[in-house]
Amino acid sequence: MLKHFAAGFFVCVASTAFAGSPATEPAAPAAVAAQDAPMTLPSSWKEFVAARLEMGDFGDWSTSGTTEAMWEGIPSGLKYTNTDRSELSSDGSYISMSNMMRTEDGKVMSIGGGIIYWDAKSKKVIGSYSGFDFGKPFSGPQALVGMNGMGEKWNYVETSKGKTTSYVSTRMFTGFNTKSNSVQRSDGSGPKQTTTMTRSNPMDYFKQHFDVAGTWEQKTDGGMTMMTTSTWGLDGRGLFSKEGMKFPDGTIAETGGSAMWWDAATGTVRSHYLNNVGITVMGEVTSFTVDGDTATMVTMNTGSNSAGQSLTTTITQVLKGDTLTVTFSDMRMNGMPSTPKWAEKPMVTTRVSKN
């Protein structure tokens, strides 16, 4: 039974062999088509927060581009990257925001932060934002002008380098993980700057250094071939696998499948594997290092077999090009050391095709 555990489990606990049928992302929500719906002010803070949650606005968003003659403290013509973050306070009474813009060489161009909240007197959502542009302070109040199911419009009055300027900012969702942000001076002068922001995806780093998309094979002593097909899905946020055993007569039996994803609550990569003999295992990445063209991932894995016996092991996977070397250590069943013969030496699998 543990042989089945190895046949696909090692590909499940690392991005390396998580393969399988990709989960196709459906078309953007129908609400995207209603971006031009009239904007109105919310009647309560609860309504505003509910809309933010429904849109999935909280978290980290990033964009890049070239600055325009928009902000008093930032000159035009500079290439930049920008990361925004917003989160609801623990008691739900306000939303904190922050951003950081960097130049091409990584220097901080602009950094700032602020809050928005419900003003009981005016019965409106207002806030303030402040920070530094190239070391010079800026600050100003902001107020929600309107919102619909797909976006918001804000008025922001900034004082920077002794000059005060009013801006109108409109943010609209354009997809599940993208939104546009347009900013223009309230009087219509100057350029209108529109950027596309993308929801940050921690799996991008693993995909860059540990991309195992494709089909992997390993020959067995009995003339059979263990196969795993890996595919990224869910807009690059999950790696899915389907594994099988190819027999000498050419027939293939499906033996298992797995998924790997980023767990935002714990800040780690997790995986879930299950197979056709009742084994199910949860994995957690505890170490990930990159040295040149070689990436090493270490995972801690716990689960059980169909009889309810516990299974634990540490798996070290080393990816170099189209070769994946997998080493099992500290294997235990029901807490007792249990290392089968097949796990006594590293297992090597080869990528035979990419998808």
DAMONOR-V685100 format. One record per pair of residues at least 24 apart in sequence whose C-alpha atoms are under 10 Angstrom apart, sorted by the first residue. I is the first residue (numbers start at 0). J is the second residue. D is the distance in whole Angstrom. If there is no record, write none. Layout:
((I & J & D) (I & J & D))
//
This chain:
((0 & 276 & 7) (0 & 277 & 9) (0 & 278 & 9) (0 & 304 & 8) (0 & 305 & 9) (1 & 276 & 10) (1 & 278 & 9) (1 & 304 & 9) (1 & 310 & 10) (1 & 332 & 10) (1 & 337 & 10) (1 & 338 & 9) (1 & 339 & 8) (1 & 341 & 9) (1 & 342 & 10) (2 & 339 & 8) (2 & 340 & 9) (2 & 341 & 7) (2 & 342 & 9) (3 & 244 & 10) (3 & 254 & 8) (3 & 255 & 9) (3 & 274 & 8) (3 & 275 & 8) (3 & 276 & 7) (3 & 277 & 10) (3 & 278 & 8) (4 & 254 & 10) (4 & 255 & 9) (4 & 272 & 9) (4 & 273 & 9) (4 & 274 & 8) (4 & 275 & 10) (4 & 276 & 9) (4 & 277 & 9) (4 & 278 & 7) (4 & 279 & 9) (4 & 280 & 9) (4 & 304 & 9) (4 & 310 & 10) (5 & 225 & 10) (5 & 327 & 9) (5 & 339 & 10) (5 & 341 & 8) (5 & 342 & 8) (5 & 346 & 9) (6 & 217 & 9) (6 & 219 & 10) (6 & 224 & 10) (6 & 225 & 6) (6 & 226 & 9) (6 & 227 & 9) (6 & 242 & 8) (6 & 243 & 8) (6 & 244 & 8) (6 & 254 & 8) (6 & 255 & 9) (6 & 274 & 10) (7 & 225 & 8) (7 & 226 & 8) (7 & 227 & 7) (7 & 240 & 9) (7 & 241 & 9) (7 & 242 & 6) (7 & 243 & 8) (7 & 244 & 10) (7 & 254 & 8) (7 & 255 & 7) (7 & 256 & 8) (7 & 257 & 9) (7 & 272 & 8) (7 & 273 & 9) (7 & 274 & 8) (8 & 242 & 9) (8 & 255 & 8) (8 & 256 & 9) (8 & 257 & 8) (8 & 271 & 9) (8 & 272 & 6) (8 & 273 & 8) (8 & 274 & 8) (8 & 278 & 9) (8 & 279 & 9) (8 & 280 & 8) (8 & 281 & 10) (8 & 282 & 10) (8 & 300 & 10) (8 & 314 & 10) (9 & 272 & 9) (9 & 282 & 10) (9 & 298 & 10) (9 & 300 & 10) (9 & 314 & 7) (9 & 315 & 9) (9 & 316 & 8) (9 & 324 & 10) (9 & 325 & 7) (9 & 326 & 9) (9 & 327 & 9) (9 & 346 & 9) (10 & 211 & 9) (10 & 215 & 9) (10 & 227 & 8) (10 & 228 & 10) (10 & 229 & 9) (10 & 240 & 8) (10 & 241 & 10) (10 & 242 & 9) (10 & 256 & 9) (10 & 257 & 8) (10 & 258 & 10) (10 & 270 & 10) (10 & 272 & 9) (10 & 314 & 10) (10 & 316 & 9) (10 & 323 & 9) (10 & 325 & 9) (10 & 348 & 10) (11 & 227 & 10) (11 & 229 & 10) (11 & 238 & 9) (11 & 239 & 9) (11 & 240 & 7) (11 & 241 & 9) (11 & 242 & 10) (11 & 255 & 9) (11 & 256 & 8) (11 & 257 & 5) (11 & 258 & 7) (11 & 259 & 7) (11 & 269 & 10) (11 & 270 & 6) (11 & 271 & 7) (11 & 272 & 6) (11 & 273 & 9) (11 & 280 & 9) (11 & 281 & 9) (11 & 282 & 8) (12 & 257 & 8) (12 & 258 & 9) (12 & 259 & 7) (12 & 268 & 9) (12 & 269 & 8) (12 & 270 & 6) (12 & 271 & 7) (12 & 272 & 8) (12 & 280 & 9) (12 & 281 & 8) (12 & 282 & 5) (12 & 283 & 7) (12 & 284 & 8) (12 & 296 & 9) (12 & 297 & 9) (12 & 298 & 6) (12 & 299 & 8) (12 & 300 & 7) (12 & 313 & 10) (12 & 314 & 8) (12 & 315 & 10) (12 & 316 & 9) (13 & 205 & 10) (13 & 209 & 9) (13 & 211 & 9) (13 & 238 & 9) (13 & 258 & 10) (13 & 259 & 8) (13 & 268 & 9) (13 & 269 & 9) (13 & 270 & 8) (13 & 282 & 8) (13 & 283 & 9) (13 & 284 & 7) (13 & 287 & 10) (13 & 295 & 10) (13 & 296 & 7) (13 & 297 & 8) (13 & 298 & 7) (13 & 314 & 9) (13 & 315 & 9) (13 & 316 & 7) (13 & 317 & 10) (13 & 325 & 10) (14 & 202 & 9) (14 & 205 & 7) (14 & 206 & 8) (14 & 208 & 10) (14 & 209 & 6) (14 & 210 & 7) (14 & 211 & 6) (14 & 212 & 9) (14 & 229 & 9) (14 & 231 & 10) (14 & 237 & 9) (14 & 238 & 7) (14 & 239 & 9) (14 & 240 & 10) (14 & 258 & 9) (14 & 259 & 7) (14 & 260 & 9) (14 & 268 & 9) (14 & 269 & 10) (14 & 270 & 9) (14 & 284 & 10) (14 & 296 & 9) (14 & 316 & 9) (14 & 318 & 10) (15 & 205 & 9) (15 & 206 & 9) (15 & 209 & 6) (15 & 210 & 6) (15 & 211 & 4) (15 & 212 & 8) (15 & 213 & 10) (15 & 215 & 9) (15 & 227 & 10) (15 & 229 & 8) (15 & 238 & 9) (15 & 240 & 10) (15 & 259 & 10) (15 & 296 & 9) (15 & 316 & 8) (15 & 317 & 9) (15 & 318 & 7) (15 & 322 & 10) (15 & 323 & 8) (15 & 325 & 10) (16 & 209 & 10) (16 & 210 & 9) (16 & 211 & 6) (16 & 212 & 8) (16 & 213 & 8) (16 & 214 & 8) (16 & 215 & 8) (16 & 226 & 10) (16 & 227 & 7) (16 & 228 & 7) (16 & 229 & 6) (16 & 230 & 9) (16 & 238 & 8) (16 & 239 & 8) (16 & 240 & 7) (16 & 241 & 9) (16 & 242 & 9) (16 & 256 & 10) (16 & 257 & 9) (16 & 258 & 10) (16 & 259 & 10) (16 & 323 & 9) (16 & 348 & 10) (16 & 350 & 10) (17 & 210 & 10) (17 & 211 & 7) (17 & 212 & 8) (17 & 213 & 10) (17 & 227 & 8) (17 & 228 & 7) (17 & 229 & 5) (17 & 230 & 7) (17 & 231 & 9) (17 & 237 & 9) (17 & 238 & 5) (17 & 239 & 5) (17 & 240 & 4) (17 & 241 & 7) (17 & 242 & 9) (17 & 256 & 8) (17 & 257 & 6) (17 & 258 & 6) (17 & 259 & 7) (17 & 270 & 9) (17 & 271 & 10) (17 & 272 & 9) (18 & 211 & 8) (18 & 212 & 7) (18 & 213 & 8) (18 & 214 & 8) (18 & 215 & 9) (18 & 226 & 10) (18 & 227 & 6) (18 & 228 & 4) (18 & 229 & 2) (18 & 230 & 5) (18 & 231 & 8) (18 & 232 & 10) (18 & 237 & 10) (18 & 238 & 6) (18 & 239 & 4) (18 & 240 & 2) (18 & 241 & 5) (18 & 242 & 7) (18 & 256 & 7) (18 & 257 & 7) (18 & 258 & 8) (18 & 259 & 9) (19 & 212 & 9) (19 & 213 & 9) (19 & 214 & 9) (19 & 227 & 8) (19 & 228 & 5) (19 & 229 & 5) (19 & 230 & 6) (19 & 231 & 9) (19 & 232 & 9) (19 & 238 & 8) (19 & 239 & 5) (19 & 240 & 3) (19 & 241 & 4) (19 & 242 & 7) (19 & 255 & 10) (19 & 256 & 7) (19 & 257 & 8) (19 & 258 & 8) (20 & 228 & 8) (20 & 229 & 8) (20 & 230 & 7) (20 & 231 & 9) (20 & 232 & 8) (20 & 238 & 9) (20 & 239 & 6) (20 & 240 & 7) (20 & 241 & 7) (20 & 256 & 9) (21 & 229 & 8) (21 & 230 & 6) (21 & 231 & 6) (21 & 232 & 5) (21 & 233 & 8) (21 & 237 & 9) (21 & 238 & 8) (21 & 239 & 6) (21 & 240 & 8) (21 & 241 & 10) (22 & 230 & 9) (22 & 231 & 8) (22 & 232 & 5) (22 & 233 & 6) (22 & 234 & 9) (22 & 237 & 9) (22 & 238 & 9) (22 & 239 & 8) (23 & 231 & 10) (23 & 232 & 6) (23 & 233 & 7) (23 & 234 & 8) (24 & 175 & 9) (24 & 232 & 7) (24 & 233 & 6) (24 & 234 & 7) (24 & 235 & 10) (25 & 175 & 10) (25 & 233 & 9) (26 & 174 & 8) (26 & 175 & 9) (27 & 172 & 10) (27 & 173 & 8) (27 & 174 & 5) (27 & 175 & 6) (27 & 176 & 10) (28 & 149 & 10) (28 & 172 & 10) (28 & 173 & 9) (28 & 174 & 7) (28 & 175 & 8) (29 & 174 & 10) (30 & 147 & 10) (30 & 148 & 7) (30 & 149 & 7) (30 & 172 & 9) (30 & 173 & 10) (30 & 174 & 10) (31 & 148 & 9) (31 & 149 & 7) (31 & 150 & 10) (31 & 171 & 9) (31 & 172 & 7) (31 & 173 & 6) (31 & 174 & 7) (31 & 175 & 9) (32 & 149 & 9) (32 & 173 & 9) (33 & 147 & 9) (33 & 148 & 8) (33 & 149 & 7) (34 & 147 & 8) (34 & 148 & 8) (34 & 149 & 6) (34 & 150 & 7) (34 & 171 & 7) (34 & 172 & 8) (34 & 173 & 8) (35 & 147 & 9) (35 & 148 & 10) (35 & 149 & 9) (35 & 150 & 9) (35 & 171 & 10) (36 & 146 & 9) (36 & 147 & 7) (36 & 148 & 8) (36 & 149 & 9) (36 & 150 & 10) (37 & 145 & 9) (37 & 146 & 8) (37 & 147 & 7) (37 & 148 & 10) (38 & 144 & 8) (38 & 145 & 5) (38 & 146 & 5) (38 & 147 & 5) (38 & 148 & 9) (38 & 149 & 10) (38 & 150 & 9) (38 & 151 & 8) (38 & 152 & 8) (39 & 143 & 10) (39 & 144 & 8) (39 & 145 & 5) (39 & 146 & 5) (39 & 147 & 7) (39 & 151 & 9) (39 & 152 & 10) (40 & 122 & 10) (40 & 123 & 8) (40 & 124 & 9) (40 & 143 & 7) (40 & 144 & 7) (40 & 145 & 5) (40 & 146 & 6) (40 & 147 & 9) (40 & 151 & 9) (40 & 152 & 10) (41 & 122 & 9) (41 & 123 & 8) (41 & 124 & 8) (41 & 143 & 9) (41 & 144 & 10) (41 & 145 & 8) (41 & 146 & 8) (41 & 147 & 9) (42 & 122 & 7) (42 & 123 & 8) (42 & 124 & 10) (43 & 117 & 8) (43 & 118 & 10) (43 & 119 & 9) (43 & 122 & 7) (43 & 123 & 8) (43 & 124 & 8) (44 & 91 & 9) (44 & 92 & 8) (44 & 93 & 9) (44 & 116 & 8) (44 & 117 & 6) (44 & 118 & 9) (44 & 119 & 9) (44 & 122 & 9) (44 & 123 & 8) (44 & 124 & 7) (45 & 91 & 9) (45 & 92 & 9) (45 & 117 & 9) (47 & 116 & 10) (47 & 117 & 9) (47 & 123 & 10) (47 & 124 & 8) (47 & 146 & 9) (48 & 87 & 8) (48 & 91 & 8) (48 & 92 & 9) (48 & 93 & 9) (48 & 94 & 9) (48 & 116 & 10) (50 & 146 & 9) (50 & 147 & 8) (50 & 148 & 7) (50 & 149 & 9) (50 & 150 & 9) (50 & 151 & 10) (51 & 87 & 10) (51 & 148 & 9) (51 & 149 & 9) (51 & 150 & 9) (51 & 151 & 10) (52 & 87 & 10) (53 & 148 & 8) (53 & 149 & 9) (54 & 148 & 7) (54 & 149 & 7) (54 & 150 & 8) (54 & 171 & 10) (54 & 172 & 8) (54 & 174 & 10) (54 & 175 & 8) (54 & 176 & 10) (55 & 172 & 9) (55 & 175 & 8) (55 & 176 & 9) (55 & 198 & 10) (56 & 84 & 9) (56 & 85 & 8) (56 & 86 & 9) (56 & 150 & 10) (56 & 172 & 9) (56 & 176 & 9) (56 & 177 & 10) (56 & 178 & 9) (56 & 198 & 9) (57 & 83 & 10) (57 & 84 & 7) (57 & 85 & 5) (57 & 86 & 5) (57 & 87 & 8) (57 & 94 & 9) (57 & 95 & 10) (57 & 96 & 9) (57 & 198 & 9) (58 & 83 & 8) (58 & 84 & 5) (58 & 85 & 5) (58 & 86 & 6) (58 & 87 & 9) (58 & 96 & 10) (58 & 198 & 8) (58 & 199 & 8) (58 & 263 & 10) (59 & 83 & 6) (59 & 84 & 4) (59 & 85 & 7) (59 & 86 & 9) (59 & 96 & 10) (59 & 97 & 10) (59 & 98 & 9) (59 & 196 & 10) (59 & 197 & 9) (59 & 198 & 6) (59 & 199 & 5) (59 & 200 & 9) (60 & 84 & 6) (60 & 85 & 9) (60 & 98 & 9) (60 & 176 & 9) (60 & 177 & 9) (60 & 178 & 9) (60 & 195 & 10) (60 & 196 & 6) (60 & 197 & 5) (60 & 198 & 4) (60 & 199 & 5) (60 & 200 & 9) (61 & 98 & 9) (61 & 99 & 10) (61 & 100 & 10) (61 & 177 & 10) (61 & 194 & 10) (61 & 195 & 8) (61 & 196 & 5) (61 & 197 & 5) (61 & 198 & 7) (61 & 199 & 6) (61 & 200 & 10) (62 & 100 & 9) (62 & 177 & 10) (62 & 179 & 10) (62 & 194 & 7) (62 & 195 & 6) (62 & 196 & 5) (62 & 197 & 6) (62 & 198 & 9) (62 & 199 & 10) (63 & 100 & 9) (63 & 101 & 9) (63 & 102 & 10) (63 & 103 & 10) (63 & 194 & 8) (63 & 195 & 8) (63 & 196 & 8) (63 & 197 & 10) (64 & 193 & 10) (64 & 194 & 8) (64 & 195 & 9) (65 & 102 & 10) (65 & 192 & 10) (65 & 194 & 10) (66 & 192 & 9) (67 & 189 & 9) (67 & 190 & 7) (67 & 191 & 9) (67 & 192 & 7) (68 & 189 & 7) (68 & 190 & 7) (68 & 191 & 9) (68 & 192 & 9) (69 & 164 & 10) (69 & 166 & 9) (69 & 182 & 8) (69 & 183 & 8) (69 & 184 & 8) (69 & 188 & 10) (69 & 189 & 7) (69 & 190 & 7) (69 & 191 & 8) (69 & 192 & 8) (70 & 132 & 9) (70 & 137 & 10) (70 & 157 & 9) (70 & 158 & 10) (70 & 159 & 8) (70 & 164 & 9) (70 & 166 & 10) (70 & 183 & 10) (70 & 184 & 9) (71 & 132 & 9) (71 & 137 & 9) (71 & 157 & 9) (71 & 158 & 9) (71 & 159 & 6) (71 & 160 & 7) (71 & 161 & 9) (71 & 162 & 8) (71 & 163 & 9) (71 & 164 & 8) (72 & 108 & 10) (72 & 109 & 9) (72 & 131 & 8) (72 & 132 & 5) (72 & 133 & 7) (72 & 134 & 9) (72 & 135 & 7) (72 & 136 & 8) (72 & 137 & 8) (72 & 158 & 10) (72 & 159 & 6) (72 & 160 & 7) (72 & 162 & 10) (73 & 108 & 8) (73 & 109 & 8) (73 & 131 & 10) (73 & 132 & 6) (73 & 133 & 7) (73 & 135 & 10) (73 & 159 & 10) (74 & 132 & 10) (74 & 133 & 10) (77 & 101 & 10) (77 & 102 & 7) (77 & 103 & 8) (77 & 108 & 10) (78 & 102 & 6) (78 & 103 & 6) (78 & 104 & 10) (79 & 103 & 6) (79 & 104 & 9) (79 & 105 & 9) (79 & 106 & 10) (79 & 107 & 10) (79 & 108 & 8) (79 & 109 & 10) (80 & 105 & 9) (80 & 107 & 10) (80 & 108 & 9) (81 & 107 & 10) (81 & 108 & 9) (81 & 109 & 9) (81 & 110 & 9) (81 & 196 & 9) (82 & 110 & 10) (82 & 196 & 9) (82 & 197 & 10) (82 & 198 & 10) (82 & 199 & 9) (83 & 110 & 10) (83 & 111 & 10) (83 & 112 & 9) (83 & 196 & 9) (83 & 198 & 10) (83 & 199 & 10) (84 & 112 & 9) (84 & 198 & 10) (84 & 199 & 10) (85 & 112 & 10) (85 & 113 & 9) (85 & 114 & 9) (86 & 114 & 10) (87 & 114 & 10) (87 & 115 & 10) (88 & 114 & 10) (91 & 116 & 10) (92 & 116 & 7) (92 & 117 & 8) (93 & 117 & 8) (93 & 124 & 10) (93 & 126 & 9) (94 & 126 & 9) (95 & 126 & 10) (95 & 128 & 10) (96 & 127 & 10) (96 & 128 & 8) (97 & 128 & 9) (97 & 129 & 9) (97 & 130 & 9) (98 & 130 & 9) (99 & 130 & 10) (99 & 131 & 10) (99 & 132 & 10) (100 & 132 & 9) (106 & 133 & 9) (107 & 131 & 10) (107 & 132 & 9) (107 & 133 & 7) (107 & 134 & 9) (108 & 132 & 6) (108 & 133 & 5) (108 & 134 & 8) (109 & 133 & 6) (109 & 134 & 8) (109 & 135 & 9) (109 & 136 & 10) (109 & 137 & 10) (110 & 134 & 9) (110 & 136 & 10) (110 & 137 & 10) (111 & 136 & 9) (111 & 137 & 9) (111 & 138 & 9) (112 & 138 & 10) (113 & 138 & 9) (113 & 139 & 10) (113 & 140 & 10) (113 & 141 & 10) (114 & 140 & 10) (114 & 141 & 10) (115 & 140 & 10) (115 & 141 & 8) (115 & 142 & 8) (115 & 143 & 9) (116 & 142 & 10) (124 & 153 & 10) (125 & 153 & 9) (125 & 154 & 10) (125 & 155 & 10) (126 & 155 & 9) (127 & 155 & 8) (127 & 156 & 9) (127 & 157 & 10) (128 & 155 & 9) (128 & 156 & 10) (128 & 157 & 9) (129 & 157 & 9) (129 & 158 & 9) (129 & 159 & 10) (130 & 159 & 10) (131 & 159 & 9) (132 & 159 & 9) (132 & 160 & 10) (135 & 159 & 8) (135 & 160 & 7) (136 & 160 & 7) (136 & 161 & 10) (137 & 161 & 9) (137 & 162 & 10) (137 & 163 & 10) (138 & 163 & 9) (139 & 163 & 9) (139 & 164 & 9) (139 & 165 & 9) (140 & 165 & 10) (141 & 165 & 10) (141 & 166 & 9) (141 & 167 & 10) (142 & 167 & 10) (143 & 167 & 10) (143 & 168 & 10) (144 & 168 & 9) (144 & 169 & 10) (145 & 169 & 9) (146 & 170 & 9) (146 & 171 & 10) (147 & 171 & 9) (148 & 172 & 9) (149 & 173 & 8) (149 & 174 & 10) (149 & 178 & 9) (150 & 178 & 9) (150 & 179 & 9) (150 & 180 & 10) (151 & 180 & 10) (152 & 180 & 10) (152 & 181 & 9) (152 & 182 & 10) (153 & 182 & 9) (154 & 182 & 10) (154 & 184 & 10) (154 & 185 & 8) (155 & 182 & 10) (155 & 184 & 9) (155 & 185 & 9) (156 & 184 & 10) (156 & 185 & 9) (167 & 191 & 10) (168 & 192 & 10) (168 & 193 & 10) (169 & 193 & 9) (170 & 194 & 10) (170 & 195 & 10) (170 & 196 & 10) (171 & 195 & 10) (172 & 196 & 9) (173 & 197 & 10) (175 & 234 & 9) (176 & 200 & 9) (176 & 234 & 8) (200 & 234 & 9) (200 & 235 & 8) (200 & 236 & 7) (200 & 261 & 8) (201 & 235 & 10) (201 & 236 & 8) (201 & 260 & 9) (201 & 261 & 7) (201 & 262 & 9) (201 & 263 & 9) (201 & 266 & 9) (201 & 267 & 9) (201 & 268 & 9) (202 & 235 & 7) (202 & 236 & 6) (202 & 237 & 8) (202 & 238 & 9) (202 & 259 & 10) (202 & 260 & 7) (202 & 261 & 6) (202 & 262 & 10) (202 & 267 & 10) (202 & 268 & 8) (203 & 235 & 7) (203 & 236 & 8) (205 & 261 & 10) (205 & 268 & 9) (205 & 287 & 9) (205 & 294 & 9) (205 & 296 & 10) (206 & 231 & 9) (206 & 235 & 8) (206 & 236 & 10) (206 & 238 & 9) (208 & 287 & 10) (208 & 288 & 9) (208 & 289 & 7) (208 & 290 & 10) (208 & 291 & 10) (208 & 292 & 8) (208 & 293 & 8) (208 & 294 & 7) (208 & 295 & 9) (208 & 318 & 9) (208 & 319 & 10) (209 & 287 & 10) (209 & 289 & 9) (209 & 292 & 10) (209 & 293 & 9) (209 & 294 & 6) (209 & 295 & 8) (209 & 296 & 9) (209 & 317 & 9) (209 & 318 & 7) (209 & 319 & 9) (209 & 320 & 9) (210 & 238 & 9) (210 & 294 & 10) (210 & 318 & 9) (210 & 320 & 10) (210 & 321 & 10) (211 & 238 & 9) (211 & 318 & 9) (211 & 320 & 9) (211 & 321 & 8) (211 & 322 & 10) (211 & 323 & 9) (211 & 350 & 8) (211 & 353 & 8) (211 & 354 & 10) (212 & 238 & 8) (212 & 239 & 9) (212 & 240 & 9) (212 & 350 & 9) (212 & 352 & 9) (212 & 353 & 6) (212 & 354 & 6) (213 & 240 & 10) (213 & 321 & 10) (213 & 350 & 7) (213 & 351 & 8) (213 & 352 & 5) (213 & 353 & 4) (213 & 354 & 5) (214 & 240 & 10) (214 & 241 & 10) (214 & 242 & 9) (214 & 349 & 8) (214 & 350 & 6) (214 & 351 & 6) (214 & 352 & 5) (214 & 353 & 6) (214 & 354 & 8) (215 & 242 & 9) (215 & 321 & 9) (215 & 322 & 9) (215 & 323 & 9) (215 & 348 & 6) (215 & 349 & 5) (215 & 350 & 4) (215 & 351 & 6) (215 & 352 & 7) (215 & 353 & 9) (216 & 242 & 10) (216 & 243 & 10) (216 & 244 & 10) (216 & 245 & 10) (216 & 347 & 9) (216 & 348 & 6) (216 & 349 & 5) (216 & 350 & 6) (216 & 351 & 7) (216 & 352 & 10) (217 & 244 & 10) (217 & 346 & 8) (217 & 347 & 7) (217 & 348 & 5) (217 & 349 & 7) (217 & 350 & 9) (217 & 351 & 10) (218 & 244 & 10) (218 & 245 & 9) (218 & 347 & 9) (218 & 348 & 8) (218 & 349 & 10) (219 & 244 & 10) (221 & 246 & 9) (221 & 247 & 9) (222 & 246 & 7) (222 & 247 & 6) (222 & 248 & 10) (223 & 247 & 6) (223 & 248 & 9) (223 & 249 & 9) (223 & 251 & 10) (224 & 249 & 10) (224 & 251 & 9) (225 & 251 & 9) (225 & 252 & 10) (225 & 254 & 9) (225 & 348 & 9) (226 & 251 & 9) (226 & 252 & 10) (226 & 253 & 9) (226 & 254 & 10) (226 & 348 & 9) (226 & 349 & 10) (226 & 350 & 10) (226 & 351 & 10) (227 & 253 & 10) (227 & 254 & 10) (227 & 255 & 9) (227 & 256 & 9) (227 & 348 & 10) (227 & 350 & 9) (228 & 256 & 10) (228 & 350 & 9) (228 & 352 & 9) (228 & 353 & 9) (228 & 354 & 9) (229 & 256 & 10) (229 & 257 & 9) (229 & 258 & 10) (229 & 353 & 9) (229 & 354 & 8) (230 & 258 & 10) (230 & 353 & 9) (230 & 354 & 7) (231 & 258 & 10) (231 & 259 & 10) (231 & 354 & 10) (232 & 258 & 10) (233 & 260 & 10) (235 & 260 & 9) (236 & 260 & 6) (236 & 261 & 7) (237 & 261 & 8) (237 & 270 & 10) (238 & 270 & 9) (239 & 270 & 10) (239 & 271 & 10) (240 & 272 & 9) (241 & 274 & 10) (242 & 274 & 9) (243 & 274 & 10) (255 & 279 & 10) (257 & 281 & 10) (259 & 283 & 9) (268 & 298 & 9) (269 & 298 & 9) (269 & 299 & 10) (269 & 300 & 10) (270 & 298 & 10) (270 & 300 & 9) (271 & 300 & 9) (271 & 301 & 10) (271 & 302 & 9) (272 & 300 & 10) (272 & 302 & 9) (273 & 302 & 10) (273 & 303 & 10) (273 & 304 & 10) (274 & 304 & 10) (274 & 305 & 10) (275 & 305 & 10) (276 & 304 & 8) (276 & 305 & 7) (277 & 303 & 8) (277 & 304 & 6) (277 & 305 & 4) (277 & 306 & 8) (277 & 307 & 9) (278 & 302 & 7) (278 & 303 & 6) (278 & 304 & 4) (278 & 305 & 6) (278 & 306 & 9) (278 & 307 & 9) (278 & 308 & 10) (278 & 309 & 10) (278 & 310 & 9) (279 & 303 & 6) (279 & 304 & 7) (279 & 305 & 8) (279 & 307 & 10) (279 & 309 & 10) (279 & 310 & 9) (280 & 304 & 9) (280 & 309 & 10) (280 & 310 & 8) (280 & 311 & 9) (281 & 311 & 10) (282 & 311 & 10) (282 & 312 & 10) (282 & 313 & 9) (282 & 314 & 9) (283 & 313 & 10) (284 & 313 & 10) (284 & 314 & 9) (284 & 315 & 10) (285 & 313 & 10) (286 & 315 & 9) (287 & 315 & 10) (287 & 316 & 10) (287 & 317 & 10) (288 & 317 & 10) (289 & 317 & 10) (289 & 318 & 10) (290 & 319 & 10) (291 & 319 & 9) (292 & 318 & 8) (292 & 319 & 6) (292 & 320 & 7) (293 & 317 & 7) (293 & 318 & 6) (293 & 319 & 5) (293 & 320 & 8) (293 & 323 & 10) (294 & 318 & 5) (294 & 319 & 7) (294 & 320 & 9) (294 & 323 & 10) (295 & 319 & 9) (295 & 323 & 10) (295 & 324 & 10) (295 & 325 & 10) (296 & 325 & 10) (297 & 325 & 10) (297 & 326 & 10) (298 & 327 & 10) (300 & 330 & 10) (301 & 331 & 10) (302 & 332 & 10) (303 & 332 & 9) (303 & 333 & 9) (304 & 332 & 9) (307 & 333 & 9) (308 & 332 & 7) (308 & 333 & 6) (308 & 334 & 9) (309 & 333 & 5) (309 & 334 & 7) (309 & 335 & 10) (310 & 334 & 8) (310 & 335 & 9) (310 & 337 & 9) (311 & 335 & 10) (311 & 336 & 10) (311 & 337 & 10) (312 & 336 & 10) (312 & 337 & 10) (312 & 338 & 10) (315 & 345 & 9) (316 & 345 & 9) (316 & 346 & 10) (316 & 347 & 10) (317 & 347 & 10) (318 & 348 & 10) (320 & 349 & 9) (320 & 350 & 9) (321 & 348 & 8) (321 & 349 & 6) (321 & 350 & 5) (321 & 351 & 8) (321 & 352 & 9) (321 & 353 & 10) (322 & 347 & 7) (322 & 348 & 6) (322 & 349 & 5) (322 & 350 & 6) (322 & 351 & 10) (323 & 347 & 6) (323 & 348 & 5) (323 & 349 & 6) (323 & 350 & 8) (324 & 348 & 7) (324 & 349 & 9))
//
